[in-house]
Structure formats: C-alpha cells, structure tokens
C-alpha cells in the first residue's frame, strides 16, 4: 500500500500509531487490568495531529469533521457511563472500569457514528468470548475489556 500524497502518508502513519497504541492497550490491560492514561492521551494527540493535517489539506471542512467526531465521542461515552451506572446499581459492582470508558471516548474521536456502533458491537461479541474463557479456563468472573475494545476499534478503523 503506497500513499500518493503527503496527506495520505500522514494519515497512514497516524492510523499506524493508533493501531500500535491499541495493541499496547490490549496487552497491558490483559496483564494488569489497567489502561494507562498515557496511551489514551496518545490517541487523543494523534487525533489532534489528524486535525492539523486536515486543516492544511481540507481547510474548514476538517473542523467540521473534528466537531462531528467530538459529538460521536460524547454520545457514546455518555451512553457507556449511563450503562455502567445502571449495571453497577443492579450488580453492586463496577462492571466496566473507567479506563475502558476513557478508551472508548478517545477511540470514538476517530470514527463516525456508524463506525463507533460497529466497533462496540464487535467489542461486545469479543467480550462474550473473553468472558467465557475467563469463566471456564481461569475460574474468574471478571475479565479485561481493553483487548475486546481494541479489537473492535482496530477492525472498524
């Protein structure tokens, strides 16, 4: 795959950086059950780089796309926080860590509404498989959601 313009090359590099960060999130969360803030901030920084590149190539339209991505992120983050609160109210546990919520917020900055919906669908399906693995093989009722989220977002990017 080759980039025919500087914008396409920069976009390819940014997407590669996003992929590297998501793979790191998956491995770190699998081992530690924590998602480091520095990785989430790295995703946000890469989205700002994309905005800067877009301003030079697309002009004001890049601001429109960035604003739309912020709305997508806010919508999905709010939905996830409400679901987290409701699940916690009924199960009396934290069903989803705040690191996972921050990861969803950062990743949604790169996606349209439809893509974010697809990413969370894929992540939910992967989470079912992870939950079964942890329950059956490790005799553990909890599991890291970061690897499932990373897979969902990698597939939809």
JOJO-V103164 format. One record per residue. N is the residue number from 1. RES is the residue in one letter. PHI is phi as a letter, one per 40 degrees, with the letter a starting at -180 (none if undefined). D_LAST is the distance of its C-alpha to the last C-alpha in whole Angstrom. Layout:
n->N res->RES phi->PHI d_last->D_LAST
n->N res->RES phi->PHI d_last->D_LAST
This chain:
n->1 res->X phi->none d_last->16
n->2 res->X phi->b d_last->18
n->3 res->X phi->c d_last->17
n->4 res->X phi->c d_last->20
n->5 res->X phi->b d_last->20
n->6 res->X phi->d d_last->20
n->7 res->X phi->c d_last->17
n->8 res->X phi->c d_last->15
n->9 res->X phi->c d_last->16
n->10 res->X phi->c d_last->15
n->11 res->X phi->c d_last->12
n->12 res->X phi->c d_last->11
n->13 res->X phi->c d_last->13
n->14 res->X phi->c d_last->11
n->15 res->X phi->c d_last->8
n->16 res->X phi->c d_last->10
n->17 res->X phi->c d_last->12
n->18 res->X phi->c d_last->9
n->19 res->X phi->c d_last->9
n->20 res->X phi->c d_last->13
n->21 res->X phi->c d_last->13
n->22 res->X phi->c d_last->11
n->23 res->X phi->c d_last->13
n->24 res->X phi->c d_last->16
n->25 res->X phi->d d_last->16
n->26 res->X phi->d d_last->16
n->27 res->X phi->c d_last->19
n->28 res->X phi->c d_last->21
n->29 res->X phi->c d_last->20
n->30 res->X phi->c d_last->22
n->31 res->X phi->c d_last->25
n->32 res->X phi->b d_last->25
n->33 res->X phi->g d_last->24
n->34 res->X phi->b d_last->23
n->35 res->X phi->b d_last->20
n->36 res->X phi->c d_last->21
n->37 res->X phi->d d_last->21
n->38 res->X phi->c d_last->21
n->39 res->X phi->c d_last->17
n->40 res->X phi->c d_last->16
n->41 res->X phi->c d_last->18
n->42 res->X phi->c d_last->16
n->43 res->X phi->c d_last->13
n->44 res->X phi->c d_last->15
n->45 res->X phi->c d_last->17
n->46 res->X phi->c d_last->14
n->47 res->X phi->c d_last->13
n->48 res->X phi->c d_last->16
n->49 res->X phi->c d_last->16
n->50 res->X phi->c d_last->14
n->51 res->X phi->c d_last->16
n->52 res->X phi->d d_last->19
n->53 res->X phi->c d_last->18
n->54 res->X phi->c d_last->17
n->55 res->X phi->c d_last->21
n->56 res->X phi->c d_last->22
n->57 res->X phi->b d_last->21
n->58 res->X phi->b d_last->20
n->59 res->X phi->g d_last->23
n->60 res->X phi->c d_last->23
n->61 res->X phi->d d_last->20
n->62 res->X phi->c d_last->18
n->63 res->X phi->c d_last->20
n->64 res->X phi->c d_last->19
n->65 res->X phi->c d_last->15
n->66 res->X phi->c d_last->16
n->67 res->X phi->c d_last->18
n->68 res->X phi->c d_last->16
n->69 res->X phi->c d_last->13
n->70 res->X phi->c d_last->16
n->71 res->X phi->c d_last->18
n->72 res->X phi->c d_last->15
n->73 res->X phi->c d_last->15
n->74 res->X phi->c d_last->18
n->75 res->X phi->c d_last->18
n->76 res->X phi->c d_last->16
n->77 res->X phi->c d_last->18
n->78 res->X phi->c d_last->21
n->79 res->X phi->c d_last->21
n->80 res->X phi->c d_last->20
n->81 res->X phi->c d_last->23
n->82 res->X phi->c d_last->25
n->83 res->X phi->c d_last->24
n->84 res->X phi->c d_last->25
n->85 res->X phi->c d_last->28
n->86 res->X phi->c d_last->29
n->87 res->X phi->c d_last->28
n->88 res->X phi->c d_last->30
n->89 res->X phi->c d_last->33
n->90 res->X phi->c d_last->34
n->91 res->X phi->b d_last->33
n->92 res->X phi->g d_last->34
n->93 res->X phi->b d_last->32
n->94 res->X phi->c d_last->28
n->95 res->X phi->c d_last->26
n->96 res->X phi->a d_last->23
n->97 res->X phi->c d_last->23
n->98 res->X phi->c d_last->23
n->99 res->X phi->c d_last->20
n->100 res->X phi->c d_last->18
n->101 res->X phi->c d_last->18
n->102 res->X phi->c d_last->18
n->103 res->X phi->c d_last->14
n->104 res->X phi->c d_last->13
n->105 res->X phi->c d_last->15
n->106 res->X phi->c d_last->13
n->107 res->X phi->c d_last->9
n->108 res->X phi->c d_last->10
n->109 res->X phi->c d_last->11
n->110 res->X phi->c d_last->8
n->111 res->X phi->b d_last->7
n->112 res->X phi->c d_last->10
n->113 res->X phi->d d_last->12
n->114 res->X phi->c d_last->12
n->115 res->X phi->c d_last->8
n->116 res->X phi->c d_last->9
n->117 res->X phi->c d_last->12
n->118 res->X phi->c d_last->10
n->119 res->X phi->c d_last->9
n->120 res->X phi->c d_last->12
n->121 res->X phi->c d_last->14
n->122 res->X phi->c d_last->12
n->123 res->X phi->c d_last->13
n->124 res->X phi->c d_last->16
n->125 res->X phi->c d_last->17
n->126 res->X phi->c d_last->16
n->127 res->X phi->c d_last->19
n->128 res->X phi->c d_last->21
n->129 res->X phi->c d_last->21
n->130 res->X phi->c d_last->22
n->131 res->X phi->c d_last->24
n->132 res->X phi->c d_last->26
n->133 res->X phi->c d_last->26
n->134 res->X phi->c d_last->27
n->135 res->X phi->c d_last->30
n->136 res->X phi->c d_last->31
n->137 res->X phi->c d_last->31
n->138 res->X phi->b d_last->31
n->139 res->X phi->f d_last->33
n->140 res->X phi->b d_last->31
n->141 res->X phi->c d_last->30
n->142 res->X phi->b d_last->27
n->143 res->X phi->a d_last->24
n->144 res->X phi->c d_last->21
n->145 res->X phi->c d_last->18
n->146 res->X phi->d d_last->16
n->147 res->X phi->c d_last->15
n->148 res->X phi->c d_last->14
n->149 res->X phi->c d_last->12
n->150 res->X phi->d d_last->10
n->151 res->X phi->c d_last->10
n->152 res->X phi->d d_last->9
n->153 res->X phi->c d_last->6
n->154 res->X phi->c d_last->5
n->155 res->X phi->c d_last->6
n->156 res->X phi->c d_last->4
n->157 res->X phi->c d_last->0
